Amino acid sequence: MNITLKKLLPHALVLLAVLTLGACSTAPVLPEGEEPLEPRFSADRVLIKETHTLDDEISDPWEGFNRSMYRFNYRFDKYVFLPAVNGYQFITPDFMQAGIYNFFRNIQDITTLINSILQLSPEKTANTTTRLVINSTIGILGFINVADDVPRSDEDFGQTLGHWGVGRGPYLVLPVLGPSSLRDGTGAIVDIIVIGRIRDAALDLETWQKWTWSILRAVDLRSHVAARYYESGTPFEYEWLRLLYTTKRELDIER
């Protein structure tokens, strides 16, 4: 494919803002009062070389499966996820949405703390511990983001593996979750299991309550992501997302 990044860079910028999911990774819509993190890379840093093409250096041996899953995710998002998000936003007051978002962000800080320790990062460990202690106590289990002035980072087990030199492996599109890699997908499973074990040890939840927890977490996360499939304005959306996701994860590991 003889298409350079220089020619399609405007599309790339739009796609990065529209399609990367957090783990799957667009920038979320931050609740009122929460400030974005300071940038860790200078403006003159060349993140993607202009001479690169969309297929450069990214292993995608499962492209047929990945493209099928990408189309499945589009339909799931359009007909299931987004209607659920719209209903949630319609019936839930704004202050309650903010509280639920803060609560799950506080839970996510647990995996950040664990992975910060595994990465031997004293600064991230100290900051995350401070956030957890303050928000879990004064912030009433995290529903109020009292420690909003303490720097926050998102660390997951995929980043921890990358920190210690584990390669990303083949590109992989996961059901519902979206773009990933063999390393990051494995890391996501580990993080989910760890949080599930901690939750089950702390709370005696019945099966239907666990399902409610998981669904509410997913809907809350989706409600804070502006991503919409096939709205990037480029016919090479799959390739762009693959490239930009891979680049973003490299930066996540580097910072």
N, C-alpha and C positions, 0 to 999 in steps of 0.2 A: 504494500500500500504506500504509494509515493505521496504522502500528505504530511507536511511538517507542522510542528506546533506553532510556528510563527504565523502560518496562514490561518490557523483555526484557534488561535489563542483567545479571541473574544468569546467563542463558544465555550472554551475550557473554563473561563472565569465564571460564566453563567452557570455552567454545569456544576462547578465546585460549590457554588452558593445554593444550588437547587437540589442536587441529588445525593450528596455525600451524607450518609446517615450515621450517624453516630457511632456507634460502632459502626454504626453505619452512618454517616457523618456530615450532615450539614450543621451550620451554626444554629444552635437552638434559639428560640425566642426567650430571652431571659426574663424572669419575673421582675416586677418593679422593685428597684432598690438594689438588685444584684448587678455588680459590675463585671465586665469581661476581663479575663486575665491579660496581663501585659504581654505584648508580643515578645517572643524569645529569639526571633531572627530578624536581622536588619533588612531594610527595604531593598537594598542592593544585592541581597543574596539571590543567586540564580538557582531556583528550585528545580526548574525543568528546562533543559537545554533546547534552544530553538531548532537544532538539527535533529532532535529525536523524532521518530515516527510513533504512531499509535501502538505499534506492535513491538517496540524495542524492549528487550531484556525482561519481559514479563512472561513467565511460564504459564500457559493456559491449555494444558493437554485435555481438559474436560470442557472445552468451549461449547460443544453441542449441548451438554447437560446444563452448563451455566446460562446459556442463552435461553433455553427452555425454562429454567428456573426464574430468570429475569422477567420473562413474559408472565409466568405464574404470579410472581410478586406484584407485577403491575395490576393484574386482575384482582388479586386479593386486596391490594391497597385500595383500588377504586370501588369495589363492590362490598367489602367487609370492613376494612380498617378505617377508612375515611368516614363512612356513615356512622360507625361507632364513635369516632372522635367528635363528629358534629353533634350527635346525641348527647354525649358526655358534656360538651361545652354548653349545650342548650339548657340542660337540667341542673348543672352544678354551678353555684355562685363563684364569682372570680376569686374571692378570698379563700374559698375552700379548695379550688384548683391550685392556687399558690401554695397552700399548706400541704396538699398531697404531693405536689412536685418537690417541695423542700424535704418532705419525709423520705421519699425515695432517693433523693440526692444524698441524704444523710446515710441511708443504707448503703448506697454505692461507695461512700467514703470508707466503708469497712474493707472492701476489696482493694481500694486505693491504698489503705494503710498496710494491708498484708503484702501487697506487691511492692510498695515503697521499702518495706523492710527487706524483702527478698532481693531488691535491687541495691541494697546497702546505701540508701539515700537518706542521710540524717535530716536534711532540710525538709524534704517531702514528708518524712515520717513525723517530724515534730509538728509541722503545720497541720497535717491531717489528724493527728492525735488531738491537737488543740481544738480543731473544728468539731470533731466527734464529741469530745467531752462537753464543750460549751453548748452545742446544738442539741445534744441528747438530754441535757439537764435543764439549763435555763431556757432552751428553745423547745422544750416539751416534746421530746423524742424526735426533734428535727423539724417539726411542723413550722417553726419560726426560725429563719436563718439569722440567728443572733450573731454568729461569727462571720458575717459577710465581709469583714475587713481582713480576714486571715486568708492568705493565698491558697487557692484550691487547684489541685491537679487531678486529672483522671488517669489512673494507672490500672492496667489490666494484665492478666497473666500472659497474653500474647506479647505485650510490651516487655514483660519480664524475660520471657524466652528470647526475644530479640536483643535485649540488653546483654544477655550472656552469650550472644553469638549464634543463636539458632536461626537458620535461614527461614524466609517466609514460606517457601515451598510453592506449589502450584496455586494459581488464583482460583477462588471458589466463591460462587454465589449461593448463599444459604437461603433456605425457605424463610420468607417473611423478613429476616434480619438483613438480607441483602449482601453487598460486596464483602468479601473476606479473603482469607487464604488458609491453607492447611494449618499453618502455625497459629494464626489468629482464631480460626474456628475452634481448634483444640483448646486454646486458651479461654475462649468464651464459655465452653462447656465446663472447664475447671472452675471458673468464676461463678457460674450458675449453681454448680453443685455445692461450692463452699458457702455461698449465701443461703442456699436452701438448708444446709446442715445447721448453720448458725440460727436461722429463723426457727427451725423445728426444735432446737435445743432451748430457745428462749420462750417460744410460744407453743401452746398445745392446741394446734389448729386441726380442725376436721378437713377432710378432703375437699369439700365444697368451698371452704374458706381459703384453702391454698390456691384453688383455681381462681377464686375471686381476686385474691392478691395478685396473681400472675397476670390476669386480664387487665386489672386496673393499672398495673405497672406498665403494661404494653401500651394501653390507650393513653396514659399520661405521657409516656415518652414520645409517642407519635404526635400528640397534640402540640409538642414543643419543637417539632421539626417541620420546616417549610417545604420539604421535598415533595415533588410531584413527578411521577414518571412521564417520560416523553414530552417534556416541556422545555428541553434545553435548546431547541432550535437547530440541532445538528442531527444528520442521519447516522452519525458515528457515536451515538450516545453510549452504547455499551463499551466501546473502546476507550472513550474519554473517561468514563467512570472507573474502568479498570486501571487506567494510568494514574488518575488523580487519587484514587483510594490508596494505591500502592505508594505513591509519593507521600501522601499524608501520614501513612503508617511509619514510613522511614523517619519522618520528622518527629512523630510521637516518640519513637524509640530514642532518637538523638537528644531530645530536650531534657 
